[in-house]
Amino acid sequence: MEVDKVVHLPRLSRVAVCGGTHGNELSGVYLVKELLKAKNVMKEDNDDEESPASVLMVLSNPWAVQQCRRYVNTDLNRCFTHAALSGPVSKKDPYEMIRSKELNALLGPKGSPEAVDLVCDLHNTTSNMGLCLVAYSDCDWICLHIFRYLQASTTVPTRSTMEIGPQPHGVVRSNIYTTMKHGVQHVLDWVRFYNSGTVFEGGFVDVYTTVKNMDYPRDSETGNITAAIHPQLQDRDFCPLRPEDPLFQTFSGETLRYKGKEPLYPFFINECAYYEKGIALSLARKRRVALPRIRVRAEQEQQANELGFASEEE
C-alpha cells in the first residue's frame, strides 16, 4: 500500500449513536438520553446553522431498557442478519426480531445507499477492557482512522461498536459513563473534521483480530462449569497470555494452564453476559495495520459516484 497516497472516501452525511441495544448496559442508555436533551437545546439555539452531519440518537431496545434486562426475548445484536431482516413480520416474532426490522427501516435499509454512513453502537462490558472499539474489517479506513484519533485524544486504553468497562450490568458508574461520553464526542469531532476536508495522515495502528473463543471447563455429565478464571488472569484483558500461563482455577483449587502453541491476547475475560453463550474469554492475535492518508471525496466526485450507482441500479 502507498501510505502517502490520498484515498478519497464518501462524506459521512448521516451518523447514528445507538445506546441500550442491551437494556442493562446503562452508560449508553443514559448517554443517548442526555445527548437527545442536549440536541433539542442546540436545535432551539441554532435553527439557522447548518450541521456538518446529521446525527441521529437512538435508544435501540426500549422494552429491555424499561426492564433493565439485556434483552426481552432474544439478543438484539443477533437479529440483524439479512435473512432475519428480509423475513415477513409476524406478531408471534420475538420482540427483538420486530425491533430489528424497525431499526433497519430507521437506519437502513442495511446495505442500501440510503443507510446511515456510520453507526456508533454503545455497549458496556463487565470485563476490564477500557475504551474498546470493535470494527468488522481491518481495511475499513474510516473506523481505523477514528480508532487512531481516539488513541491520540484520550488518556484511557483504546483498543466500531464501542465497548467500555469494567461496569456491572444494571449499574452506571460515573467514570465509565464519562469515558464513554468523551469517546463519543471525539468520534463526532473526527466526523466533523473529516467532512470539512481535513486530510488524515497515513500511518500504522495495532489491532486485535479474534482467533477463537474459549469455554469454561465443564462436568461431562451435568454440563456445569468446574472452574473460574484464574486470579492471575482476571482483569488482564489485552495482556499477552503465553503457553503454560495460569488460565483457570478449578473449584477444588487446581490450576489449569493455557496449552496453546503461541502467545495470544485475551479479552472479554469473564464477561457476565457470555456465561449463557459458553464463553469464558476470547483470544486474539495482535498485528499492525498500515493506514493510507484519507480525505473526504469532493462534492462533484461524490455526485458523479451517486449518479453511477443509480445507473447501475437501473
C-alpha positions as CSV (number, residue, x, y, z in Angstrom):
1,M,0.0,0.0,0.0
2,E,1.2,3.5,-0.8
3,V,0.7,5.2,2.6
4,D,1.4,8.6,1.2
5,K,-1.3,8.4,-1.5
6,V,-4.6,10.1,-0.5
7,V,-7.6,7.8,-0.6
8,H,-10.8,9.8,-1.2
9,L,-13.8,8.4,0.7
10,P,-17.5,9.3,0.7
11,R,-18.8,12.0,3.0
12,L,-20.4,10.9,6.3
13,S,-23.7,12.7,6.0
14,R,-25.7,10.6,8.4
15,V,-24.4,9.3,11.7
16,A,-26.3,7.2,14.3
17,V,-25.4,7.0,18.0
18,C,-27.2,4.0,19.5
19,G,-27.5,3.1,23.2
20,G,-29.5,0.5,25.0
21,T,-29.0,-2.3,22.4
22,H,-28.7,-4.3,25.6
23,G,-31.1,-2.8,28.1
24,N,-28.9,-3.3,31.2
25,E,-25.8,-1.6,29.8
26,L,-26.6,1.7,31.3
27,S,-23.8,4.1,30.2
28,G,-25.1,4.1,26.6
29,V,-28.7,4.3,27.8
30,Y,-28.1,7.5,29.9
31,L,-25.7,9.0,27.4
32,V,-28.2,8.8,24.5
33,K,-30.9,10.3,26.7
34,E,-28.5,13.1,27.7
35,L,-27.5,13.7,24.0
36,L,-31.1,13.9,23.0
37,K,-31.8,16.6,25.6
38,A,-28.6,18.5,24.5
39,K,-29.6,18.2,20.8
40,N,-33.0,19.6,21.5
41,V,-31.5,22.6,23.3
42,M,-28.9,23.1,20.5
43,K,-31.7,22.9,17.8
44,E,-33.6,25.7,19.6
45,D,-30.5,27.8,19.8
46,N,-29.1,27.2,16.3
47,D,-32.0,26.8,14.0
48,D,-30.3,28.7,11.2
49,E,-26.9,26.9,11.4
50,E,-26.2,24.0,9.0
51,S,-24.7,20.9,10.7
52,P,-21.8,19.2,9.0
53,A,-23.6,15.9,9.6
54,S,-27.0,14.7,10.6
55,V,-26.6,12.8,14.0
56,L,-29.4,10.5,15.0
57,M,-29.7,9.4,18.6
58,V,-31.4,6.1,19.1
59,L,-32.5,4.1,22.1
60,S,-32.2,0.7,20.4
61,N,-34.1,-1.6,22.8
62,P,-36.6,0.4,24.8
63,W,-38.5,-2.5,26.3
64,A,-35.3,-4.1,27.6
65,V,-34.3,-0.7,28.9
66,Q,-37.6,-0.3,30.8
67,Q,-37.0,-3.7,32.4
68,C,-33.2,-3.2,32.9
69,R,-32.6,-6.5,31.2
70,R,-30.1,-7.5,28.5
71,Y,-33.0,-8.4,26.2
72,V,-36.7,-9.3,26.4
73,N,-36.8,-12.4,24.3
74,T,-33.5,-12.7,22.3
75,D,-30.3,-10.8,21.9
76,L,-31.0,-7.8,19.6
77,N,-27.4,-7.9,18.4
78,R,-28.1,-11.3,16.7
79,C,-31.2,-10.1,14.8
80,F,-29.6,-8.1,12.0
81,T,-28.7,-10.8,9.5
82,H,-30.0,-10.3,6.0
83,A,-32.2,-13.4,6.4
84,A,-33.8,-12.1,9.6
85,L,-34.3,-8.6,8.2
86,S,-35.9,-9.7,5.0
87,G,-38.3,-12.2,6.5
88,P,-42.0,-11.5,6.9
89,V,-43.2,-9.7,10.1
90,S,-45.3,-11.7,12.5
91,K,-46.9,-10.7,15.8
92,K,-45.6,-14.0,17.1
93,D,-42.0,-13.0,16.4
94,P,-39.7,-12.3,19.5
95,Y,-39.8,-8.6,20.4
96,E,-36.1,-8.1,19.3
97,M,-36.8,-9.5,15.9
98,I,-39.6,-7.0,15.4
99,R,-37.5,-4.2,16.8
100,S,-34.6,-5.1,14.4
101,K,-36.9,-4.5,11.4
102,E,-38.0,-1.2,12.9
103,L,-34.3,-0.1,13.3
104,N,-33.5,-1.3,9.8
105,A,-36.2,0.9,8.5
106,L,-34.9,3.8,10.6
107,L,-31.2,3.4,9.9
108,G,-31.1,1.4,6.7
109,P,-32.2,-0.5,4.8
110,K,-29.0,-2.4,5.6
111,G,-26.5,-2.3,2.7
112,S,-28.5,0.3,0.7
113,P,-27.3,3.8,-0.3
114,E,-30.0,5.3,2.0
115,A,-28.5,3.7,5.1
116,V,-26.7,5.8,7.6
117,D,-23.0,6.2,6.9
118,L,-21.7,5.4,10.4
119,V,-23.2,3.7,13.4
120,C,-21.7,4.1,16.8
121,D,-23.3,1.4,18.9
122,L,-22.6,1.9,22.7
123,H,-22.0,-1.1,25.0
124,N,-20.7,-1.8,28.5
125,T,-18.8,-4.9,29.5
126,T,-18.0,-6.4,32.9
127,S,-14.5,-7.1,31.6
128,N,-11.6,-4.8,32.2
129,M,-11.3,-3.7,28.6
130,G,-11.1,0.1,28.9
131,L,-12.4,2.0,25.9
132,C,-12.5,-0.5,23.2
133,L,-13.7,-0.1,19.6
134,V,-14.9,-3.2,17.8
135,A,-14.6,-2.9,14.0
136,Y,-15.6,-5.6,11.5
137,S,-12.9,-5.2,8.9
138,D,-9.2,-4.4,9.0
139,C,-9.5,-2.3,5.8
140,D,-12.3,-0.1,7.0
141,W,-10.2,3.1,6.8
142,I,-12.9,5.3,8.4
143,C,-13.2,3.2,11.5
144,L,-9.4,2.6,11.8
145,H,-8.7,6.3,11.4
146,I,-11.3,7.1,14.1
147,F,-9.6,4.5,16.3
148,R,-6.2,6.1,15.7
149,Y,-7.7,9.6,16.5
150,L,-9.2,8.2,19.8
151,Q,-5.8,6.8,20.8
152,A,-4.2,10.2,20.4
153,S,-7.2,12.1,22.0
154,T,-7.9,10.0,25.1
155,T,-5.9,9.1,28.2
156,V,-7.6,5.7,28.5
157,P,-6.5,2.5,26.7
158,T,-8.2,2.3,23.3
159,R,-8.2,-0.9,21.6
160,S,-16.7,0.4,15.8
161,T,-19.2,-0.9,18.4
162,M,-17.8,0.9,21.4
163,E,-17.3,-1.4,24.4
164,I,-16.4,0.2,27.8
165,G,-15.7,-1.4,31.1
166,P,-15.5,-2.7,33.6
167,Q,-19.0,-1.9,34.7
168,P,-21.5,-4.3,36.2
169,H,-24.7,-4.7,34.2
170,G,-27.7,-2.8,35.6
171,V,-25.3,-0.2,37.1
172,V,-24.0,3.1,35.9
173,R,-20.5,4.2,37.1
174,S,-19.7,7.9,36.7
175,N,-16.1,7.3,35.5
176,I,-17.2,4.8,32.9
177,Y,-20.1,7.0,31.7
178,T,-17.7,9.9,31.4
179,T,-15.2,7.9,29.4
180,M,-18.0,6.8,27.0
181,K,-19.2,10.4,26.7
182,H,-15.7,11.7,25.8
183,G,-15.2,8.8,23.4
184,V,-18.5,9.6,21.5
185,Q,-17.6,13.3,21.4
186,H,-14.2,12.5,19.9
187,V,-15.9,10.3,17.3
188,L,-18.3,13.2,16.4
189,D,-15.4,15.6,16.3
190,W,-13.5,13.4,13.9
191,V,-16.5,13.2,11.6
192,R,-16.8,17.0,11.6
193,F,-13.1,17.4,10.8
194,Y,-13.3,14.7,8.1
195,N,-16.4,16.2,6.4
196,S,-14.8,19.7,6.5
197,G,-12.0,18.3,4.3
198,T,-9.2,17.6,6.8
199,V,-6.6,15.2,5.4
200,F,-5.8,12.5,7.9
201,E,-2.2,11.3,7.6
202,G,-1.4,7.7,7.0
203,G,0.5,5.6,9.5
204,F,0.1,2.4,11.5
205,V,-2.3,1.1,14.1
206,D,-2.2,-2.1,16.2
207,V,-5.4,-4.2,16.0
208,Y,-6.5,-7.4,17.8
209,T,-8.0,-10.0,15.5
210,T,-10.2,-12.7,17.1
211,V,-8.8,-16.2,16.8
212,K,-11.2,-18.2,19.0
213,N,-13.5,-18.2,22.0
214,M,-12.8,-20.5,25.0
215,D,-15.4,-22.0,27.3
216,Y,-15.1,-22.8,30.9
217,P,-14.1,-26.3,31.9
218,R,-17.3,-28.3,32.4
219,D,-18.5,-31.5,34.0
220,S,-19.0,-34.1,31.2
221,E,-22.3,-35.3,32.7
222,T,-24.0,-32.2,34.1
223,G,-22.5,-29.6,31.8
224,N,-21.9,-27.4,34.9
225,I,-18.7,-25.3,34.9
226,T,-16.0,-26.7,37.2
227,A,-13.6,-23.8,37.3
228,A,-13.3,-20.0,37.2
229,I,-10.9,-17.6,35.6
230,H,-7.5,-17.8,37.4
231,P,-6.8,-14.9,39.7
232,Q,-3.6,-14.2,37.7
233,L,-5.5,-13.8,34.5
234,Q,-8.6,-11.9,35.8
235,D,-8.8,-8.3,34.7
236,R,-5.8,-8.7,32.3
237,D,-7.7,-8.0,29.1
238,F,-5.3,-7.4,26.1
239,C,-2.3,-8.5,28.1
240,P,-0.4,-11.4,26.4
241,L,-1.3,-15.0,27.5
242,R,1.6,-17.3,27.0
243,P,1.8,-21.1,26.9
244,E,1.7,-22.6,30.4
245,D,0.3,-19.3,31.9
246,P,-2.4,-19.9,34.5
247,L,-5.8,-19.9,32.8
248,F,-8.5,-21.4,35.1
249,Q,-8.6,-22.4,38.7
250,T,-10.9,-25.3,39.5
251,F,-13.3,-25.1,42.4
252,S,-11.2,-27.8,44.1
253,G,-8.2,-25.4,43.8
254,E,-6.2,-26.9,40.9
255,T,-4.6,-24.5,38.4
256,L,-5.3,-25.3,34.7
257,R,-2.8,-23.8,32.3
258,Y,-3.0,-22.4,28.8
259,K,-2.0,-25.1,26.3
260,G,-1.8,-23.0,23.2
261,K,1.2,-23.1,20.9
262,E,1.6,-19.3,20.7
263,P,1.1,-16.2,22.8
264,L,-2.4,-14.7,22.3
265,Y,-4.3,-11.7,23.8
266,P,-7.3,-12.4,25.9
267,F,-10.3,-10.1,26.0
268,F,-13.9,-10.2,27.3
269,I,-12.4,-12.1,30.2
270,N,-15.1,-13.4,32.5
271,E,-17.8,-11.3,30.8
272,C,-21.1,-11.8,32.8
273,A,-23.3,-11.8,29.7
274,Y,-21.3,-14.6,28.0
275,Y,-21.9,-17.3,30.6
276,E,-25.1,-18.2,28.7
277,K,-23.1,-18.3,25.4
278,G,-20.4,-20.7,26.9
279,I,-17.6,-18.2,26.5
280,A,-15.1,-17.6,29.3
281,L,-12.8,-15.4,27.2
282,S,-11.9,-14.6,23.7
283,L,-8.4,-14.8,22.3
284,A,-6.8,-12.6,19.6
285,R,-3.6,-12.0,17.7
286,K,-2.1,-8.6,17.7
287,R,-0.9,-7.1,14.5
288,R,0.0,-3.8,12.9
289,V,-2.1,-2.4,10.0
290,A,-0.9,0.3,7.6
291,L,-3.4,3.1,7.1
292,P,-3.4,5.3,4.0
293,R,-3.9,9.1,4.0
294,I,-7.6,9.8,3.7
295,R,-9.8,12.7,2.8
296,V,-13.5,13.2,2.1
297,R,-14.4,12.9,-1.6
298,A,-15.0,16.2,-3.3
299,E,-18.7,17.1,-3.8
300,Q,-18.6,16.9,-7.6
301,E,-16.9,13.5,-7.4
302,Q,-19.5,12.3,-4.8
303,Q,-22.4,13.4,-7.1
304,A,-20.8,11.6,-10.0
305,N,-20.4,8.5,-7.9
306,E,-24.1,8.6,-6.8
307,L,-25.2,9.0,-10.4
308,G,-23.1,6.0,-11.3
309,F,-24.7,4.0,-8.5
310,A,-28.2,5.0,-9.7
311,S,-27.3,4.0,-13.3
312,E,-26.2,0.5,-12.1
313,E,-29.5,0.0,-10.3
314,E,-31.5,0.9,-13.5
